[in-house]
Structure formats: structure tokens, C-alpha cells
Amino acid sequence: MTVAALVLAVAVVVLTAHTWVNAGRWLRRPTGGPVAVTEPVAVLLPLRDEADRLTPCLRALLAQQGVPGLRIVVLDDGSTDGTAELVRAVAGDDPRVTLLSGVAPPPGWLGKPYACHQLAGRADPAATALAFVDADVVLTPYAVAAAVTELRAAGVTLLSAYPRILVRTAADRLVQPLLQWLWLTFLPLRAMERSARPSLAAAGGQFLVVDRAGYARAGGHAAVADQVLEDIGLARAVKRSGGRIALADGSRLAACRMYETWPQLRDGYTKSLWATFGHPGAAATVVTLLLLLYTAPPLVTVVALAAGAPVVAGLAAAAYAAGVAGRVRSARATGGRAWPDALAHPVSVVVLGWLTLRSYHLRKRRRLSWRGRPVS
């Protein structure tokens, strides 16, 4: 038992050390201050029933600075809540804004990839960089210019700038910080940038900037037409075409409130977790390891103390503390809330495991959908 506890503690400490190295040395951090670009940029905004949160997003896009050649293309993807009318009201007669009416995706396409495909096809031909933005993202005034500057400085084809995730509810605080924690803990960022392996890729579609020529070489969103995680799929397509990708802390550039309610959060993760892990066996292996590494330690600590095994209890407590430290480092590196939320990290992992199980269960029954459309 002592040896097992020692191995557990060492494993968590090593992973936490990796989190610290990633966050402190390899994570790119675009400046949030005044910066300017000279190249024309097209910002692409797909919308489907977003009237309740569109206004802050669109106003922030209209207020972008440092991008003289900015053009904004908005696509209303069959909304029934007055989204298109709201776009017209907010944008007025601003000549930089083009509003498109989307068409239903053809066979073989999912909704968001097809919306992004339509947007890219209608972007200003002069634009050399494309910025994909989701409706739940609010950019700071120099966000687009800073992201494009970082894209060029890094010499990559695709830059994913993760926004600061806003949390308000207990469910938010348990689940949302895992987004950044997972890739900071388990993904070697420098190796990901250097490696040509498509499997070594990560991206977030909330705020994604791509070189337009590289995007075309990768096949654009047509290359990921049927993928639920079209952002990661696009990053892999870029690598397959010979391009490079990078992740960045975008907390100084953008903020994002992904879900307003627990049902939205639950269903949002449920629709895509199966695609994150792939084969159910792989998902079971990963979830089991996460539970052993991060949920078992506090339980073992209590049991060991009750059984009069102080050495085992101490090692398990060290593993728990190391897991909390990794969660704190991840939050502070990405503009998230660190304390006291990190103390509940073992519970977060349990919730992630349950959401993963739910995702596979509903997919097997062909009951996965999002915004009224099937996703599998």
C-alpha cells in the first residue's frame, strides 16, 4: 500500500510540475495593450439563436482598434429568435459589416463547420488572416490585432487564443476550469508546436486566428465537415497540410461565458466529450487514470488515517495537494478563479467522468443534439 501511494504521489507531482513548466515557460501570451497590424483581417461570426448574448460580442467587434483593414462577416444560421434583426440594429449602416443568411447544411456536414465554411467563402478576398469568433466571446479593443500579431510572430498557420472563462455558478466552477487545466497538464506545448503529428494538437474555436493561405491549403472547414470538435479537427488538418499551430493564453484579449445554466453546460459537454476521447476503451482508460490520480488521494488519506497508516495518509495527502497546486497554477495562468475552487478538484474530475459516460451513452442511443440539430 505504501509503494502504491508513493507511486501515486510521484505521478501527480510530475504532472503538476509539467503544468508549471507549460504555464510559466511555453504558454504564449499575446499583449493586451495597444498594437496594430497593417494586413487586412476578416472577422467571421457564426450565429444560431444568439439574440440573448449577441450584443456585447458584436459591439466589441465593432470597437476593434489597430486593424485598419478590418471586415466583419456575420452569418445567421437559421435563427428563430430575431438574431438577424439584432445584428442589423447593433451594426446599423457600418460598412465593415456584412450579414449573410445561412443555408441548412448539406448531407455530411454538421452545422457549425458549414456555417464557418460559408463565412470563409464570403470573406473579403483581400484579407490575409481570418479570425473566427463565437457569439459568447467579448473581445478587448486590441484583441484581433494582438492575436494576428502573435500569429505572425510565432510563424504558425493557426493560433488558438483561449479566452478567460467566466464562472458564476457552482457547476461552472467545477467544470469549466478543466478546459485549460487538461491541456496545460497533459499536452507538451513546445512539442506540439514543433511536431508535425496531427494527433498532437489542441485548439479552441471560441477565438481562433488563421493564416488564410494556410487555411485554404488545409482544406478549410470542408476538411472537418462532419466533426463535432471542428476546432481540433481544423488544427489537425493544418498539421497534415504542413502547417504549424500554437496555443496562447487569451485571457487579456477575450472573455467568454460559455453556458448560462447547468442543463446548457451539461448538454454542451455531453455532445462533444465522446469525440474528445474517441474509442470508448480509450475514454475508460483516461477517466480511470484521472480518478486514480486526482479523486482517490483525499479518500485514501481519510481511510489511511482511520486505519493507523500515517505514511500512506501523508503520501496520499501530498498527491491531493499537488493536484490542487496544478489546478491553481492553471487558473492563474489563464485568468481563471483559483481559490478556493481548486480544493474541489477531485469532485471536478468525478463530474468530468460522469459527463463522459453520459456522452457515450447518449451517442450510442443516437440522442445527441445541439441547438436542434443532431451531432452524431
NULUM-935944 format. One line per 3 residues: their letters; for each residue x, y, z of N, C-alpha, C. Coordinates in steps of 0.05 Angstrom, whole numbers, plus 5000, padded with zeros to 4 digits. Layout:
BEGIN
a = X Y Z X Y Z X Y Z  ...;
//
This chain:
BEGIN
mtv = 5016 4976 5000 5000 5000 5000 5017 5025 5000  5039 5024 5015 5057 5047 5016 5070 5053 4989  5078 5031 4976 5090 5035 4949 5070 5046 4930;
aal = 5046 5037 4930 5025 5047 4912 5020 5076 4917  5019 5084 4943 5014 5112 4950 5038 5129 4941  5062 5118 4943 5086 5133 4934 5085 5138 4904;
vla = 5078 5117 4889 5077 5119 4860 5055 5140 4853  5033 5139 4866 5011 5158 4861 5020 5186 4865  5033 5191 4888 5042 5218 4895 5063 5228 4875;
vav = 5082 5211 4867 5103 5219 4848 5090 5226 4821  5071 5209 4812 5058 5215 4787 5044 5242 4786  5029 5248 4807 5015 5273 4808 5035 5297 4810;
vvl = 5056 5294 4825 5076 5315 4827 5089 5320 4800  5095 5299 4786 5108 5302 4759 5089 5317 4740  5063 5309 4740 5044 5322 4723 5040 5352 4731;
tah = 5040 5357 4756 5037 5385 4765 5062 5401 4758  5085 5389 4759 5109 5403 4750 5107 5410 4721  5096 5391 4705 5092 5397 4677 5073 5420 4672;
twv = 5052 5421 4689 5033 5444 4687 5048 5470 4692  5065 5471 4712 5080 5495 4718 5099 5503 4696  5113 5483 4684 5131 5489 4662 5116 5500 4638;
nag = 5094 5486 4631 5078 5495 4608 5068 5524 4613  5057 5529 4636 5045 5555 4642 5066 5577 4645  5089 5570 4656 5109 5591 4661 5128 5596 4639;
rwl = 5132 5576 4621 5153 5578 4601 5143 5576 4572  5124 5558 4567 5117 5553 4539 5091 5565 4530  5074 5573 4548 5048 5584 4540 5052 5612 4529;
rrp = 5043 5616 4505 5045 5642 4492 5025 5662 4504  5033 5687 4507 5017 5707 4520 5016 5733 4503  4997 5735 4484 4995 5760 4468 4991 5784 4486;
tgg = 5002 5806 4478 4999 5830 4493 4970 5840 4492  4960 5851 4514 4933 5861 4514 4932 5891 4508  4956 5903 4506 4957 5932 4502 4956 5940 4473;
pva = 4959 5966 4468 4957 5977 4440 4977 5963 4422  4967 5953 4400 4983 5941 4379 4968 5944 4353  4983 5945 4331 4970 5949 4305 4981 5930 4284;
vte = 4964 5923 4265 4973 5907 4242 4966 5922 4217  4981 5917 4196 4975 5930 4171 4960 5913 4151  4960 5887 4155 4947 5869 4136 4917 5869 4141;
pva = 4901 5866 4120 4872 5864 4123 4863 5838 4136  4844 5840 4154 4835 5818 4170 4804 5816 4168  4795 5791 4165 4766 5786 4165 4758 5772 4191;
vll = 4739 5783 4206 4729 5770 4229 4703 5756 4222  4701 5731 4228 4678 5714 4220 4662 5705 4244  4637 5711 4244 4620 5707 4268 4595 5690 4260;
plr = 4595 5663 4267 4572 5647 4262 4552 5649 4284  4526 5652 4277 4505 5656 4297 4482 5637 4292  4472 5625 4314 4447 5610 4312 4432 5614 4339;
dea = 4411 5629 4338 4395 5635 4361 4412 5647 4384  4425 5669 4378 4443 5681 4397 4434 5709 4406  4408 5715 4403 4398 5742 4409 4403 5750 4438;
drl = 4404 5730 4456 4406 5737 4484 4434 5744 4492  4454 5739 4475 4482 5746 4483 4498 5758 4460  4485 5765 4439 4500 5775 4415 4510 5803 4419;
tpc = 4495 5821 4431 4501 5849 4432 4529 5855 4442  4537 5845 4466 4565 5852 4475 4586 5842 4456  4582 5819 4444 4602 5808 4425 4605 5826 4401;
lra = 4582 5833 4388 4584 5849 4364 4594 5877 4369  4585 5889 4391 4595 5915 4398 4626 5915 4402  4636 5894 4414 4665 5892 4418 4679 5889 4391;
lla = 4667 5875 4373 4680 5872 4346 4680 5899 4332  4658 5914 4334 4657 5940 4321 4677 5960 4333  4684 5955 4358 4703 5973 4372 4732 5965 4369;
qqg = 4738 5945 4353 4766 5937 4350 4784 5959 4339  4808 5961 4350 4827 5981 4341 4853 5967 4332  4868 5982 4317 4894 5971 4307 4891 5953 4283;
vpg = 4868 5952 4270 4864 5935 4246 4850 5953 4225  4865 5969 4211 4853 5987 4191 4836 5972 4170  4845 5948 4163 4831 5934 4142 4811 5914 4152;
lri = 4799 5920 4176 4780 5901 4188 4754 5899 4172  4745 5874 4168 4719 5869 4157 4706 5848 4174  4680 5851 4179 4665 5832 4196 4643 5819 4180;
vvl = 4644 5792 4179 4623 5777 4165 4608 5761 4185  4582 5766 4186 4564 5752 4205 4545 5734 4190  4542 5709 4200 4523 5691 4187 4501 5683 4206;
ddg = 4477 5688 4198 4454 5680 4214 4446 5652 4204  4451 5632 4221 4447 5604 4213 4419 5594 4221  4399 5604 4208 4372 5595 4212 4360 5601 4239;
std = 4368 5624 4250 4358 5632 4277 4328 5637 4276  4315 5632 4299 4286 5638 4301 4280 5657 4324  4301 5670 4335 4297 5687 4358 4303 5717 4352;
gta = 4304 5724 4327 4309 5752 4320 4338 5759 4319  4356 5740 4317 4384 5745 4316 4392 5764 4293  4382 5759 4269 4389 5775 4246 4380 5804 4250;
elv = 4356 5808 4260 4346 5835 4265 4363 5850 4285  4373 5835 4305 4390 5848 4325 4417 5855 4313  4428 5839 4295 4453 5846 4282 4449 5872 4267;
rav = 4427 5875 4253 4422 5900 4238 4420 5924 4256  4407 5919 4279 4403 5941 4298 4429 5950 4310  4446 5931 4317 4472 5938 4330 4492 5949 4310;
agd = 4494 5937 4287 4514 5945 4267 4505 5970 4252  4479 5975 4250 4470 5998 4235 4479 5997 4206  4489 6019 4197 4499 6020 4169 4529 6019 4168;
dpr = 4542 6007 4187 4571 6005 4188 4580 5989 4163  4596 6001 4146 4604 5988 4120 4623 5964 4124  4634 5962 4148 4652 5939 4153 4637 5913 4157;
vtl = 4611 5914 4162 4596 5891 4169 4579 5880 4146  4581 5854 4141 4565 5840 4121 4549 5819 4135  4523 5819 4132 4506 5799 4144 4496 5779 4123;
lsg = 4501 5754 4128 4493 5733 4110 4471 5716 4122  4454 5705 4105 4434 5686 4113 4444 5658 4106  4449 5642 4126 4460 5616 4122 4439 5597 4110;
vap = 4448 5576 4098 4431 5555 4089 4436 5529 4105  4416 5511 4105 4419 5487 4121 4443 5470 4111  4457 5457 4129 4480 5441 4120 4472 5418 4102;
ppg = 4486 5413 4081 4480 5391 4063 4488 5364 4077  4481 5341 4066 4489 5316 4078 4519 5314 4081  4527 5304 4104 4555 5301 4110 4567 5324 4125;
wlg = 4552 5345 4129 4561 5369 4144 4546 5372 4170  4561 5381 4191 4548 5390 4215 4545 5420 4214  4528 5431 4231 4520 5459 4229 4543 5479 4231;
kpy = 4559 5477 4252 4580 5498 4255 4601 5497 4234  4612 5473 4227 4632 5473 4205 4621 5485 4180  4595 5480 4173 4584 5491 4149 4580 5521 4151;
ach = 4572 5531 4174 4570 5559 4178 4597 5573 4174  4618 5561 4186 4645 5573 4183 4654 5571 4154  4647 5550 4141 4654 5546 4112 4642 5569 4096;
qla = 4616 5574 4100 4603 5595 4086 4615 5623 4092  4622 5627 4117 4634 5653 4124 4661 5657 4110  4678 5636 4111 4704 5639 4099 4702 5644 4069;
gra = 4682 5632 4057 4678 5636 4028 4669 5663 4020  4657 5678 4039 4648 5705 4034 4666 5727 4046  4688 5719 4059 4706 5738 4070 4719 5755 4048;
dpa = 4726 5780 4055 4739 5798 4036 4763 5784 4023  4763 5782 3996 4785 5768 3983 4813 5780 3990  4814 5805 3998 4839 5817 4005 4850 5808 4032;
ata = 4832 5798 4049 4840 5791 4077 4861 5768 4076  4883 5772 4090 4904 5751 4091 4903 5736 4117  4886 5744 4136 4882 5730 4161 4853 5729 4167;
laf = 4844 5706 4178 4816 5702 4186 4814 5698 4216  4796 5711 4229 4791 5707 4257 4763 5697 4262  4761 5672 4272 4735 5661 4278 4729 5667 4307;
vda = 4705 5678 4312 4697 5686 4339 4669 5675 4345  4665 5664 4369 4639 5654 4377 4623 5677 4390  4597 5674 4390 4579 5695 4400 4581 5699 4430;
dvv = 4591 5679 4444 4594 5683 4473 4620 5695 4482  4636 5705 4462 4662 5717 4468 4660 5747 4465  4672 5761 4484 4673 5790 4483 4703 5798 4483;
ltp = 4711 5811 4461 4739 5818 4457 4746 5845 4469  4771 5847 4478 4781 5873 4486 4788 5889 4461  4792 5916 4463 4795 5933 4439 4817 5925 4420;
yav = 4839 5914 4429 4861 5907 4411 4864 5877 4408  4843 5862 4414 4846 5833 4413 4852 5821 4386  4839 5830 4365 4844 5819 4338 4872 5827 4329;
aaa = 4879 5851 4333 4906 5860 4325 4928 5844 4341  4923 5840 4366 4943 5826 4383 4945 5797 4375  4922 5784 4369 4922 5756 4361 4936 5752 4334;
vte = 4931 5770 4315 4944 5768 4288 4974 5773 4291  4981 5792 4308 5009 5798 4313 5023 5773 4324  5010 5759 4343 5022 5735 4355 5024 5713 4334;
lra = 5003 5711 4318 5003 5691 4296 5028 5694 4279  5033 5719 4271 5056 5724 4253 5083 5721 4268  5084 5730 4293 5108 5728 4308 5116 5699 4314;
agv = 5096 5682 4318 5101 5653 4323 5107 5638 4298  5101 5650 4275 5106 5636 4249 5089 5612 4245  5064 5613 4255 5047 5590 4253 5023 5596 4235;
tll = 5009 5575 4227 4986 5578 4209 4961 5583 4225  4959 5571 4249 4935 5574 4266 4943 5580 4294  4930 5600 4306 4934 5607 4334 4907 5606 4348;
say = 4906 5590 4369 4883 5588 4386 4888 5604 4412  4874 5626 4415 4877 5643 4439 4854 5638 4457  4858 5622 4478 4836 5614 4496 4827 5639 4513;
pri = 4802 5645 4511 4792 5668 4527 4792 5662 4557  4789 5682 4573 4784 5679 4601 4756 5669 4605  4753 5646 4617 4726 5634 4621 4713 5645 4646;
lvr = 4690 5658 4642 4675 5670 4664 4659 5648 4678  4660 5647 4705 4645 5627 4720 4628 5642 4741  4604 5633 4744 4586 5645 4764 4573 5625 4782;
taa = 4567 5601 4772 4553 5581 4788 4572 5560 4798  4562 5543 4817 4579 5521 4827 4586 5502 4804  4567 5497 4786 4573 5479 4764 4595 5490 4746;
drl = 4594 5516 4740 4615 5529 4725 4642 5525 4738  4643 5530 4764 4668 5529 4778 4680 5501 4780  4663 5481 4779 4672 5454 4779 4683 5445 4752;
vqp = 4669 5452 4731 4674 5440 4705 4692 5458 4687  4685 5483 4684 4698 5500 4664 4728 5502 4666  4739 5504 4691 4769 5507 4693 4784 5482 4682;
llq = 4770 5460 4679 4783 5436 4669 4792 5439 4640  4779 5457 4625 4787 5462 4597 4817 5468 4595  4825 5489 4609 4854 5497 4608 4871 5478 4623;
wlw = 4861 5468 4646 4878 5450 4663 4886 5425 4648  4868 5414 4632 4875 5389 4618 4898 5392 4599  4896 5413 4582 4918 5415 4562 4944 5426 4574;
ltf = 4942 5443 4595 4966 5452 4609 4980 5429 4624  4965 5410 4633 4976 5388 4648 4986 5365 4631  4972 5359 4610 4978 5334 4595 4990 5339 4567;
lpl = 4989 5364 4557 4998 5369 4530 5025 5384 4531  5046 5373 4520 5072 5387 4518 5070 5409 4497  5067 5434 4506 5062 5456 4487 5084 5460 4467;
ram = 5109 5460 4476 5131 5465 4457 5132 5442 4437  5129 5417 4446 5130 5395 4427 5107 5396 4408  5083 5405 4417 5060 5408 4400 5066 5427 4377;
ers = 5079 5450 4384 5085 5470 4363 5105 5459 4343  5124 5444 4352 5146 5434 4335 5139 5409 4319  5122 5393 4331 5116 5367 4319 5097 5370 4295;
arp = 5101 5353 4275 5083 5352 4252 5060 5332 4256  5060 5318 4278 5040 5297 4283 5012 5310 4287  4993 5303 4270 4966 5314 4274 4953 5306 4300;
sla = 4961 5283 4311 4949 5274 4336 4957 5292 4360  4980 5306 4357 4989 5324 4378 4979 5352 4372  4954 5356 4377 4941 5382 4370 4919 5389 4390;
aag = 4915 5414 4394 4893 5424 4410 4885 5452 4400  4860 5459 4404 4851 5485 4395 4824 5490 4407  4817 5515 4410 4790 5523 4419 4778 5542 4399;
gqf = 4754 5535 4390 4741 5551 4368 4729 5577 4377  4730 5584 4403 4718 5609 4411 4732 5633 4400  4758 5632 4398 4774 5654 4386 4798 5642 4372;
lvv = 4796 5639 4346 4815 5624 4330 4824 5642 4307  4850 5646 4304 4861 5662 4282 4878 5645 4264  4873 5647 4238 4888 5630 4219 4899 5647 4196;
dra = 4921 5639 4185 4931 5650 4160 4914 5640 4138  4904 5657 4121 4884 5649 4102 4895 5629 4081  4919 5634 4072 4931 5615 4052 4934 5588 4065;
gya = 4944 5587 4090 4947 5561 4103 4920 5547 4108  4900 5563 4115 4873 5552 4118 4863 5539 4093  4868 5552 4070 4860 5540 4045 4875 5515 4038;
rag = 4902 5514 4044 4918 5490 4039 4908 5467 4056  4898 5473 4080 4888 5452 4098 4861 5442 4090  4848 5455 4071 4822 5447 4062 4799 5462 4076;
gha = 4807 5481 4093 4787 5497 4107 4768 5479 4124  4744 5489 4129 4725 5474 4144 4713 5451 4129  4717 5450 4103 4709 5427 4087 4724 5402 4096;
ava = 4748 5406 4107 4764 5383 4116 4754 5372 4142  4736 5386 4156 4725 5377 4182 4695 5379 4182  4683 5374 4158 4654 5379 4155 4637 5364 4174;
dqv = 4645 5339 4182 4628 5322 4198 4638 5319 4227  4656 5337 4235 4668 5335 4261 4656 5353 4282  4648 5341 4305 4636 5356 4327 4657 5376 4338;
led = 4681 5367 4341 4703 5385 4350 4718 5395 4326  4704 5413 4312 4715 5423 4287 4740 5440 4292  4744 5452 4315 4767 5468 4321 4792 5450 4323;
igl = 4791 5428 4338 4813 5410 4339 4818 5396 4312  4796 5390 4298 4799 5378 4272 4813 5397 4253  4807 5422 4254 4820 5442 4236 4850 5444 4243;
ara = 4856 5443 4269 4885 5444 4277 4899 5420 4265  4887 5397 4266 4900 5373 4255 4902 5374 4225  4882 5385 4212 4883 5388 4183 4906 5407 4175;
vkr = 4910 5428 4191 4932 5446 4185 4959 5432 4187  4961 5415 4208 4986 5400 4210 4990 5380 4187  4968 5367 4179 4971 5348 4157 4979 5362 4131;
sgg = 4972 5387 4128 4979 5402 4104 5007 5415 4106  5021 5410 4128 5048 5421 4131 5050 5446 4147  5027 5455 4158 5028 5480 4174 5033 5474 4204;
ria = 5036 5495 4219 5041 5493 4248 5019 5507 4263  5015 5499 4288 4995 5510 4305 5007 5519 4332  4993 5536 4346 5002 5545 4373 4978 5551 4390;
lad = 4981 5548 4416 4961 5556 4435 4971 5581 4450  4953 5597 4459 4960 5621 4473 4940 5627 4495  4950 5640 4516 4932 5650 4537 4919 5675 4527;
gsr = 4893 5674 4521 4879 5697 4511 4863 5712 4532  4870 5708 4557 4854 5720 4579 4855 5750 4579  4877 5762 4568 4878 5791 4566 4865 5801 4540;
laa = 4856 5783 4523 4844 5791 4498 4814 5787 4497  4804 5767 4512 4776 5760 4509 4766 5747 4534  4740 5749 4538 4726 5736 4560 4702 5721 4548;
crm = 4696 5698 4561 4675 5681 4550 4658 5669 4572  4632 5673 4570 4613 5659 4588 4600 5638 4571  4609 5613 4572 4601 5593 4553 4572 5584 4557;
yet = 4564 5579 4582 4537 5569 4587 4524 5584 4610  4499 5589 4608 4485 5604 4629 4473 5586 4650  4466 5562 4644 4453 5544 4662 4467 5517 4663;
wpq = 4460 5501 4684 4471 5474 4686 4462 5457 4663  4437 5457 4655 4429 5440 4632 4445 5447 4607  4450 5473 4602 4466 5481 4578 4494 5470 4581;
lrd = 4506 5473 4604 4534 5464 4608 4535 5433 4605  4516 5420 4618 4516 5390 4617 4513 5381 4588  4494 5392 4573 4489 5384 4546 4512 5392 4527;
gyt = 4524 5415 4533 4546 5425 4516 4570 5406 4517  4577 5397 4541 4599 5378 4544 4591 5350 4534  4566 5342 4539 4557 5316 4531 4559 5312 4501;
ksl = 4553 5333 4486 4552 5330 4457 4580 5325 4445  4601 5332 4460 4628 5331 4447 4648 5314 4461  4644 5305 4486 4664 5290 4500 4671 5264 4487;
wat = 4651 5251 4474 4657 5226 4461 4677 5230 4438  4675 5254 4425 4694 5259 4403 4721 5266 4414  4723 5276 4438 4749 5283 4450 4766 5258 4454;
fgh = 4753 5236 4464 4768 5212 4471 4768 5191 4449  4749 5192 4431 4748 5172 4410 4737 5145 4420  4752 5124 4418 4743 5098 4425 4734 5096 4454;
pga = 4712 5083 4461 4703 5081 4489 4724 5070 4507  4741 5051 4497 4762 5040 4513 4782 5061 4522  4789 5078 4503 4808 5100 4509 4796 5118 4530;
aat = 4770 5125 4527 4757 5142 4546 4757 5129 4574  4751 5104 4575 4750 5090 4601 4778 5090 4614  4798 5086 4598 4826 5086 4609 4833 5114 4620;
vvt = 4827 5135 4605 4835 5162 4613 4819 5170 4638  4793 5165 4638 4777 5173 4661 4786 5157 4686  4791 5132 4683 4801 5116 4706 4827 5127 4717;
lll = 4845 5134 4700 4871 5145 4709 4866 5172 4723  4849 5189 4712 4844 5214 4725 4832 5211 4753  4813 5191 4755 4801 5186 4781 4822 5176 4801;
lly = 4839 5158 4792 4860 5148 4810 4879 5169 4819  4887 5187 4800 4907 5207 4806 4896 5230 4822  4871 5238 4817 4862 5263 4829 4838 5260 4848;
tap = 4823 5239 4846 4800 5235 4863 4806 5216 4886  4822 5195 4881 4828 5175 4901 4844 5187 4925  4864 5205 4920 4881 5214 4942 4867 5224 4968;
plv = 4847 5242 4966 4834 5250 4991 4819 5227 5005  4808 5209 4989 4794 5186 5000 4814 5168 5014  4836 5162 5001 4857 5145 5013 4868 5158 5039;
tvv = 4871 5184 5039 4881 5198 5062 4863 5193 5087  4837 5195 5083 4818 5191 5105 4819 5162 5114  4818 5143 5095 4818 5115 5102 4844 5107 5116;
ala = 4867 5117 5106 4892 5111 5118 4895 5121 5146  4885 5145 5151 4886 5156 5178 4869 5140 5197  4846 5131 5188 4828 5115 5204 4841 5088 5210;
aga = 4857 5078 5191 4870 5052 5194 4896 5053 5209  4905 5077 5217 4930 5080 5230 4954 5076 5212  4952 5086 5188 4975 5084 5169 4983 5113 5161;
pvv = 4998 5126 5179 5005 5154 5174 5022 5159 5149  5040 5140 5143 5057 5144 5119 5040 5144 5094  5022 5125 5091 5004 5124 5068 4987 5149 5067;
agl = 4976 5157 5090 4960 5181 5091 4975 5205 5083  5000 5207 5091 5017 5230 5084 5022 5231 5054  5028 5208 5042 5033 5207 5013 5008 5214 4997;
aaa = 4986 5203 5006 4961 5209 4992 4954 5239 4995  4958 5250 5018 4953 5279 5022 4971 5296 5005  4996 5287 5001 5015 5301 4984 5005 5300 4955;
aya = 4994 5277 4946 4983 5275 4919 4960 5294 4916  4942 5295 4935 4919 5314 4934 4929 5343 4932  4948 5350 4949 4959 5377 4950 4972 5384 4923;
agv = 4986 5365 4911 4998 5370 4885 4977 5375 4864  4956 5359 4864 4934 5363 4845 4921 5390 4848  4917 5399 4872 4906 5426 4877 4925 5447 4867;
agr = 4951 5443 4872 4971 5463 4863 4971 5466 4833  4968 5443 4819 4966 5444 4790 4942 5459 4780  4920 5455 4793 4895 5469 4786 4898 5499 4792;
vrs = 4911 5506 4814 4915 5535 4820 4933 5548 4799  4954 5534 4791 4973 5545 4771 4959 5549 4745  4943 5529 4737 4928 5532 4712 4910 5556 4712;
ara = 4895 5559 4734 4876 5581 4736 4890 5608 4734  4911 5611 4749 4926 5636 4750 4939 5642 4723  4947 5622 4708 4960 5626 4683 4940 5634 4661;
tgg = 4914 5629 4665 4895 5634 4644 4872 5652 4653  4877 5667 4674 4858 5687 4683 4834 5676 4697  4835 5651 4706 4813 5639 4719 4812 5643 4749;
raw = 4792 5632 4762 4789 5634 4791 4803 5611 4804  4822 5616 4821 4839 5595 4832 4829 5585 4859  4820 5603 4876 4816 5596 4904 4788 5605 4913;
pda = 4773 5589 4927 4780 5562 4937 4772 5540 4918  4765 5546 4893 4754 5527 4875 4772 5502 4871  4799 5507 4871 4818 5485 4867 4816 5463 4888;
lah = 4806 5470 4911 4804 5450 4932 4784 5428 4924  4765 5435 4907 4745 5415 4898 4753 5400 4873  4779 5401 4866 4788 5388 4842 4780 5358 4840;
pvs = 4782 5343 4861 4773 5315 4859 4744 5312 4851  4727 5330 4860 4699 5330 4852 4696 5337 4823  4712 5356 4814 4712 5364 4785 4717 5340 4767;
vvv = 4737 5324 4775 4744 5301 4759 4721 5280 4759  4707 5277 4781 4684 5259 4782 4663 5269 4763  4657 5295 4763 4637 5306 4745 4645 5302 4716;
lgw = 4670 5306 4710 4680 5301 4683 4676 5272 4675  4681 5254 4693 4677 5226 4687 4648 5220 4681  4630 5231 4697 4601 5227 4693 4592 5239 4666;
ltl = 4602 5262 4659 4595 5275 4634 4604 5258 4610  4628 5247 4613 4639 5229 4592 4622 5205 4589  4615 5192 4610 4597 5168 4609 4571 5175 4596;
rsy = 4559 5198 4604 4534 5207 4592 4537 5212 4562  4559 5223 4554 4564 5229 4526 4563 5203 4509  4578 5183 4518 4578 5157 4503 4551 5144 4504;
hlr = 4538 5145 4526 4512 5132 4529 4492 5144 4509  4490 5171 4508 4471 5184 4491 4479 5181 4461  4505 5180 4456 4513 5176 4428 4505 5148 4419;
krr = 4509 5128 4436 4501 5101 4428 4471 5099 4422  4456 5115 4436 4427 5115 4431 4418 5136 4410  4438 5149 4397 4433 5168 4376 4414 5191 4386;
rls = 4420 5201 4410 4404 5222 4422 4420 5247 4427  4443 5250 4415 4459 5274 4418 4450 5295 4398  4446 5319 4408 4438 5341 4391 4448 5367 4403;
wrg = 4448 5388 4387 4456 5414 4397 4442 5435 4380  4428 5453 4394 4413 5474 4381 4394 5463 4360  4381 5441 4367 4360 5430 4350 4370 5413 4327;
rpv = 4396 5408 4326 4408 5391 4304 4422 5367 4315  4420 5344 4303 4435 5321 4312 4465 5325 4307  4481 5314 4325 4510 5318 4322 4525 5291 4320;
s = 4510 5269 4318 4524 5243 4314 4504 5224 4302;
//
